[in-house]
Amino acid sequence: MRNGLKEWVDGHITITVRGKRFERLLNMAVRDGIRIWNIRRVGAEVSRCDILIRDYFRLRPLLKETGCRSHVENRDGLPFWLLRVRRRAGLAIGAVLFFIGLYMLSSFVWSVEVTGTKHIDPARVIRAADEIGIKQGAWKVKLKEPLLLQKELLSLLPEAAWVGIDIQGTKVRLQVVEKEAPVKPLATGPRHLVAKKRAVIHKILPEVGKSQVTNNQLVEKGQVLISGIIGNDTRQQAVSARGKVQGEVWYVSNTSVPLKQTIYRLTGEKQEQQYLLVGSYAIQVWPFNKELFSEAQTSEKRYVPSYAGYTSPVGWKTVEYAQIEPVTKQLSTEEATEVAKKFARADILQKAGKDAFIQDEKVLHVTAENGKVYVSIHFSVIEEIAVEQPIVPQSPVNNGNP
């Protein structure tokens, strides 16, 4: 298996071989362990191929033995790149000084950003960070461990529940999570709890108020479930009814599913791109001018050296592309019905609301036509059915007497 990065590091050349015994030359090269790739014919007795530099010198005796001649067409790889850099020493020294300067500049904090504050003044957070050494112009090597900085910053900000310190290149981001004050329940007026839809009572748990229904009782929309009127006939009081009422509600879902489904699967082919990370910049170093897959899944791996809380501004990133291809799958009626059930369940539970669950389901009928399967399903769902209804005080009846 070829290793493009190793070939580039070792250096390789493209040669043109002229002679009638080129096939004999290839067989002898393979026998001697000489790696040759990208072999192609360019003429009647002319061929072209790529070979490592070290293997080219081993190939020369074989060229003499087979009566072939070679000519170097192209040179590529690290050794030739270093040779070109040596010829341009000024450019190389300038590049080295540039990276040294970039490294030095990236070793300092140039901006401090505060996020997440609602009631705490961001300027106050920046002043507190300045007291513990986080400020513009601070050398990152001299900063303490992030956990120690968080502890010291929390001691200066008693209103904060948590403070995150994220150092990204030359920027320090302070993420503040404020303490939440206890939420006081809103005062509500007298009210009933009534049914929001037709259902059979599954469970009723009154907290405040008087229950008006029992389990397994059929209720209609708007019927009082927990009354906000408590007391007896002679003495009554209106309160804000509270409690939980679960009911059994019925739904019919009609869903259609195409019999032809397009899915994506991995082909096994992969490509990699290597990047040099310098601060917030990513510089592609290998390979160049390579056509990527038209459709692929992407994954990324980063390596940034760190030691004793200090993170290097220079790192390495590898991006892997795994090729995927669309595949058309023909579903059977049974498979399409199962897919329809899955979609219908999700839709019904979304309509039923929080804490709802399906108690029973039954497929009413299945029809396949025009490349689709149409499924009708009956669901029995247990859900919360109580809603508030204010108690409106009744005005006294006026009989016309003054």
C-alpha positions as CSV (number, residue, x, y, z in Angstrom):
1,M,0.0,0.0,0.0
2,R,1.4,3.4,-1.0
3,N,2.1,6.1,1.6
4,G,2.0,9.4,-0.1
5,L,3.5,11.3,2.8
6,K,6.5,8.9,3.1
7,E,7.1,9.2,-0.6
8,W,7.1,13.0,-0.4
9,V,9.5,12.9,2.6
10,D,11.9,10.4,0.9
11,G,11.7,12.3,-2.4
12,H,10.7,10.8,-5.8
13,I,11.2,11.5,-9.5
14,T,9.3,10.9,-12.7
15,I,11.5,9.2,-15.3
16,T,11.0,8.3,-19.0
17,V,12.4,4.9,-20.1
18,R,13.2,4.1,-23.7
19,G,13.9,0.6,-24.9
20,K,12.3,-2.6,-26.2
21,R,12.8,-4.6,-23.0
22,F,10.9,-2.4,-20.6
23,E,8.7,-5.3,-19.3
24,R,11.9,-7.2,-18.5
25,L,13.2,-4.2,-16.6
26,L,10.0,-4.1,-14.5
27,N,10.2,-7.7,-13.6
28,M,13.8,-7.4,-12.5
29,A,13.0,-4.3,-10.5
30,V,10.1,-6.0,-8.7
31,R,12.4,-9.0,-8.0
32,D,15.0,-6.7,-6.4
33,G,12.3,-4.9,-4.2
34,I,12.4,-1.6,-6.2
35,R,9.2,0.3,-5.9
36,I,7.8,1.8,-9.1
37,W,4.3,3.3,-9.6
38,N,2.3,5.3,-12.0
39,I,3.5,3.2,-14.9
40,R,2.1,4.2,-18.3
41,R,3.0,4.0,-22.0
42,V,3.6,7.2,-23.8
43,G,5.0,5.8,-27.1
44,A,5.9,2.6,-29.0
45,E,9.1,2.0,-27.0
46,V,8.7,4.8,-24.5
47,S,7.3,4.5,-20.9
48,R,7.0,6.7,-18.0
49,C,6.9,5.9,-14.2
50,D,7.6,7.3,-10.7
51,I,10.4,6.0,-8.5
52,L,12.0,6.9,-5.1
53,I,15.4,8.6,-5.3
54,R,17.2,5.8,-3.4
55,D,15.7,3.2,-5.7
56,Y,16.7,5.1,-8.9
57,F,20.4,4.4,-8.2
58,R,19.6,0.7,-7.8
59,L,17.8,0.8,-11.1
60,R,20.7,2.0,-13.2
61,P,22.5,-1.4,-13.4
62,L,19.2,-3.0,-14.5
63,L,18.9,-0.3,-17.2
64,K,22.3,-1.3,-18.6
65,E,21.5,-5.0,-18.4
66,T,18.2,-4.6,-20.4
67,G,19.6,-2.0,-22.8
68,C,17.2,0.7,-21.7
69,R,17.9,4.4,-21.2
70,S,16.2,6.8,-18.7
71,H,15.7,10.5,-18.5
72,V,14.5,12.4,-15.4
73,E,11.4,14.4,-16.2
74,N,10.3,15.7,-12.8
75,R,11.6,15.9,-9.3
76,D,9.3,16.2,-6.2
77,G,9.6,15.7,-2.5
78,L,11.2,17.1,0.6
79,P,14.9,16.7,-0.5
80,F,14.3,18.8,-3.6
81,W,12.3,21.3,-1.6
82,L,15.2,21.7,0.9
83,L,17.6,22.1,-2.1
84,R,15.4,25.0,-3.5
85,V,15.2,26.6,0.0
86,R,19.0,26.4,0.3
87,R,19.4,28.3,-3.0
88,R,17.1,30.9,-1.5
89,A,18.6,31.3,1.9
90,G,17.2,34.8,2.4
91,L,13.7,33.6,1.9
92,A,14.2,30.7,4.2
93,I,15.6,32.9,7.0
94,G,12.7,35.3,6.5
95,A,10.2,32.5,6.8
96,V,11.8,31.2,10.0
97,L,11.9,34.7,11.5
98,F,8.3,35.1,10.6
99,F,7.2,32.0,12.4
100,I,9.3,32.9,15.4
101,G,7.7,36.3,15.5
102,L,4.3,34.7,15.1
103,Y,5.0,32.3,17.9
104,M,6.1,35.1,20.2
105,L,3.1,37.2,19.4
106,S,0.7,34.3,19.9
107,S,2.2,33.7,23.4
108,F,0.5,36.8,24.8
109,V,-3.1,37.6,25.6
110,W,-4.4,40.4,23.3
111,S,-8.1,40.4,24.0
112,V,-10.5,39.3,26.9
113,E,-14.1,38.6,26.1
114,V,-17.0,38.1,28.6
115,T,-20.1,36.1,27.7
116,G,-23.1,34.8,29.6
117,T,-23.7,37.8,31.9
118,K,-27.2,39.0,32.5
119,H,-27.2,41.1,35.7
120,I,-23.4,41.2,36.3
121,D,-21.6,44.1,34.6
122,P,-19.1,42.7,32.0
123,A,-16.7,45.5,32.9
124,R,-16.7,44.2,36.5
125,V,-15.8,40.7,35.3
126,I,-12.9,42.2,33.3
127,R,-11.6,44.1,36.3
128,A,-11.8,40.9,38.4
129,A,-9.9,39.0,35.7
130,D,-7.3,41.8,35.6
131,E,-6.7,41.3,39.4
132,I,-5.8,37.6,38.9
133,G,-3.5,38.3,35.9
134,I,-5.8,37.8,32.9
135,K,-5.4,41.1,30.9
136,Q,-4.2,42.4,27.6
137,G,-0.5,41.9,27.2
138,A,-0.2,39.1,29.8
139,W,2.2,36.3,28.9
140,K,0.3,33.0,28.8
141,V,3.2,31.1,30.2
142,K,3.0,33.1,33.5
143,L,-0.7,32.4,34.0
144,K,-1.8,29.9,36.6
145,E,-3.6,26.7,36.1
146,P,-7.2,27.3,34.7
147,L,-8.8,25.6,37.7
148,L,-6.9,28.0,40.1
149,L,-7.9,31.0,38.0
150,Q,-11.5,29.8,38.0
151,K,-11.5,29.5,41.8
152,E,-9.9,32.9,42.3
153,L,-12.3,34.6,39.9
154,L,-15.3,33.0,41.6
155,S,-14.2,34.4,44.9
156,L,-14.2,37.9,43.4
157,L,-17.7,37.3,41.8
158,P,-20.0,36.0,44.5
159,E,-23.0,36.4,42.2
160,A,-21.6,33.9,39.7
161,A,-22.3,30.1,40.1
162,W,-19.6,29.1,37.6
163,V,-16.9,30.8,35.5
164,G,-15.3,29.1,32.5
165,I,-11.9,30.2,31.2
166,D,-11.2,29.3,27.6
167,I,-7.8,30.4,26.1
168,Q,-8.0,30.3,22.3
169,G,-4.8,31.6,20.7
170,T,-4.4,35.2,21.8
171,K,-8.0,35.5,23.1
172,V,-9.3,34.6,26.5
173,R,-13.1,33.9,26.7
174,L,-14.7,34.2,30.1
175,Q,-18.0,32.4,30.2
176,V,-20.1,33.4,33.3
177,V,-23.1,31.4,34.6
178,E,-25.0,33.5,37.2
179,K,-26.7,32.2,40.2
180,E,-30.4,31.8,39.8
181,A,-32.7,33.5,42.3
182,P,-35.5,31.2,43.6
183,V,-38.5,31.5,41.4
184,K,-41.5,32.7,43.3
185,P,-44.8,31.1,42.2
186,L,-47.1,33.5,40.4
187,A,-50.2,34.3,42.3
188,T,-53.2,33.0,40.5
189,G,-56.9,33.7,41.0
190,P,-59.6,31.1,41.7
191,R,-59.9,28.5,38.9
192,H,-61.1,25.1,37.9
193,L,-59.2,22.4,36.1
194,V,-61.3,21.3,33.1
195,A,-60.8,18.7,30.3
196,K,-59.2,20.0,27.2
197,K,-60.4,17.1,25.1
198,R,-62.7,14.1,25.2
199,A,-61.1,11.3,27.1
200,V,-61.4,8.5,29.7
201,I,-59.9,9.3,33.1
202,H,-56.8,7.2,33.6
203,K,-55.5,8.8,36.8
204,I,-56.5,11.9,38.9
205,L,-54.3,13.4,41.7
206,P,-55.9,16.6,43.1
207,E,-53.5,18.8,45.2
208,V,-55.8,21.8,45.8
209,G,-59.5,21.6,45.1
210,K,-62.2,19.0,44.9
211,S,-62.2,16.1,42.5
212,Q,-65.3,15.9,40.3
213,V,-64.6,12.7,38.3
214,T,-63.3,9.2,39.0
215,N,-61.0,6.8,37.2
216,N,-62.4,5.1,34.0
217,Q,-65.0,7.8,33.7
218,L,-65.7,9.3,30.2
219,V,-65.4,13.1,30.2
220,E,-66.2,15.7,27.5
221,K,-64.2,18.7,26.5
222,G,-64.7,21.6,29.0
223,Q,-66.0,19.3,31.8
224,V,-64.8,20.2,35.3
225,L,-62.2,17.7,36.6
226,I,-61.0,19.4,39.8
227,S,-63.2,22.1,41.1
228,G,-61.9,25.3,42.7
229,I,-65.0,25.6,44.9
230,I,-64.4,23.9,48.3
231,G,-66.5,23.8,51.4
232,N,-70.1,22.8,52.1
233,D,-73.5,24.2,51.1
234,T,-73.5,26.8,53.8
235,R,-69.8,27.9,53.6
236,Q,-67.9,27.9,50.4
237,Q,-64.5,29.3,49.2
238,A,-63.0,29.7,45.7
239,V,-59.4,28.6,45.4
240,S,-56.9,28.0,42.6
241,A,-57.3,24.3,41.8
242,R,-54.1,22.3,41.3
243,G,-53.4,18.7,40.4
244,K,-52.7,16.2,37.6
245,V,-55.2,14.5,35.5
246,Q,-54.2,11.9,33.0
247,G,-56.7,10.6,30.4
248,E,-56.9,8.1,27.7
249,V,-57.2,9.9,24.3
250,W,-57.8,8.3,20.9
251,Y,-56.1,9.3,17.7
252,V,-56.2,8.0,14.1
253,S,-53.0,8.7,12.1
254,N,-52.9,8.4,8.3
255,T,-49.3,8.0,7.0
256,S,-47.8,7.3,3.5
257,V,-44.3,5.9,2.8
258,P,-42.6,5.6,-0.6
259,L,-41.5,2.0,-1.4
260,K,-38.3,3.3,-3.0
261,Q,-35.9,4.7,-0.3
262,T,-32.6,6.4,-1.0
263,I,-29.9,5.7,1.6
264,Y,-26.2,6.5,1.8
265,R,-23.6,4.0,2.6
266,L,-19.8,4.1,3.0
267,T,-17.8,2.8,0.0
268,G,-14.6,2.2,2.1
269,E,-12.6,4.8,0.1
270,K,-10.9,7.4,2.3
271,Q,-8.9,10.6,1.8
272,E,-6.9,12.6,4.2
273,Q,-5.7,16.2,4.3
274,Q,-3.0,17.4,6.6
275,Y,-3.0,21.0,8.1
276,L,-0.5,22.9,10.1
277,L,-2.2,24.9,12.9
278,V,-0.7,28.3,13.7
279,G,-2.9,30.1,16.2
280,S,-6.4,30.3,14.7
281,Y,-5.1,29.6,11.1
282,A,-4.9,26.2,9.4
283,I,-2.4,25.9,6.5
284,Q,-2.8,22.9,4.2
285,V,0.6,21.1,3.8
286,W,-0.4,17.9,2.1
287,P,-1.7,16.8,-0.4
288,F,-2.0,19.6,-2.9
289,N,-4.4,19.8,-5.8
290,K,-6.2,16.6,-5.0
291,E,-9.8,16.3,-6.1
292,L,-12.0,15.4,-3.1
293,F,-15.0,13.0,-3.2
294,S,-18.3,14.6,-4.4
295,E,-20.1,13.1,-1.3
296,A,-18.3,12.2,1.9
297,Q,-18.5,12.1,5.7
298,T,-15.9,14.3,7.3
299,S,-14.1,13.7,10.6
300,E,-11.4,15.8,12.2
301,K,-8.5,15.1,14.6
302,R,-6.4,17.8,16.2
303,Y,-3.1,17.5,18.0
304,V,-1.9,20.6,20.0
305,P,1.0,20.0,22.4
306,S,0.4,21.3,25.9
307,Y,2.4,21.1,29.1
308,A,1.8,22.4,32.7
309,G,-1.2,24.4,31.6
310,Y,0.6,26.0,28.6
311,T,-0.8,25.2,25.2
312,S,1.4,25.5,22.1
313,P,0.1,27.9,19.4
314,V,1.4,25.4,16.8
315,G,-0.4,22.1,16.2
316,W,-1.5,19.6,13.6
317,K,-4.9,18.7,12.1
318,T,-5.9,15.7,10.1
319,V,-9.2,15.8,8.2
320,E,-10.5,12.5,6.9
321,Y,-13.1,12.2,4.2
322,A,-14.9,8.9,3.9
323,Q,-16.7,8.5,0.6
324,I,-20.4,7.7,0.6
325,E,-22.7,6.8,-2.3
326,P,-26.5,6.9,-2.6
327,V,-28.2,3.5,-2.8
328,T,-31.8,3.0,-3.8
329,K,-33.6,0.4,-1.7
330,Q,-36.9,-1.2,-2.6
331,L,-39.0,-1.8,0.6
332,S,-41.6,-4.5,0.9
333,T,-45.1,-3.6,2.1
334,E,-44.3,-5.0,5.6
335,E,-41.1,-2.9,5.9
336,A,-42.9,0.2,4.7
337,T,-45.6,-0.4,7.3
338,E,-43.0,-0.5,10.1
339,V,-41.5,2.7,8.8
340,A,-44.9,4.3,8.8
341,K,-45.6,3.2,12.3
342,K,-42.4,4.8,13.5
343,F,-43.2,8.1,11.9
344,A,-46.8,8.0,13.2
345,R,-45.7,7.3,16.8
346,A,-43.3,10.3,16.8
347,D,-46.1,12.5,15.3
348,I,-48.7,11.4,17.8
349,L,-46.4,11.9,20.9
350,Q,-45.5,15.3,19.7
351,K,-49.2,16.3,19.5
352,A,-50.0,14.7,22.9
353,G,-47.4,16.7,24.7
354,K,-44.9,16.1,27.5
355,D,-45.0,12.9,29.6
356,A,-47.4,11.3,27.1
357,F,-47.1,7.6,26.2
358,I,-48.8,5.2,23.8
359,Q,-50.9,2.6,25.6
360,D,-52.1,0.7,22.6
361,E,-52.0,0.9,18.8
362,K,-53.8,-1.0,16.0
363,V,-53.3,-0.9,12.3
364,L,-56.7,-0.3,10.7
365,H,-55.8,-0.8,7.0
366,V,-52.8,-0.9,4.7
367,T,-53.0,0.1,1.0
368,A,-50.2,0.0,-1.6
369,E,-50.6,2.1,-4.8
370,N,-48.6,4.4,-7.0
371,G,-45.3,3.4,-5.5
372,K,-46.4,4.3,-1.9
373,V,-47.9,2.4,1.1
374,Y,-50.8,4.2,2.8
375,V,-51.3,3.1,6.5
376,S,-54.1,4.1,8.9
377,I,-53.3,3.5,12.6
378,H,-55.5,3.9,15.7
379,F,-53.6,5.0,18.8
380,S,-54.7,5.0,22.5
381,V,-52.5,7.6,24.3
382,I,-52.2,8.5,28.0
383,E,-51.7,12.2,28.3
384,E,-52.3,15.2,30.6
385,I,-55.8,16.6,29.8
386,A,-56.3,19.3,32.4
387,V,-56.3,23.0,31.6
388,E,-57.1,26.0,33.7
389,Q,-60.4,27.8,33.6
390,P,-60.9,31.0,35.7
391,I,-63.9,31.1,38.1
392,V,-66.0,34.1,37.3
393,P,-67.9,35.4,40.3
394,Q,-71.6,35.6,39.7
395,S,-73.3,39.0,40.1
396,P,-76.3,39.1,42.4
397,V,-79.6,39.0,40.7
398,N,-81.4,42.4,40.6
399,N,-85.2,42.0,41.0
400,G,-85.9,45.7,40.3
401,N,-86.1,46.6,44.0
402,P,-84.2,49.8,44.9
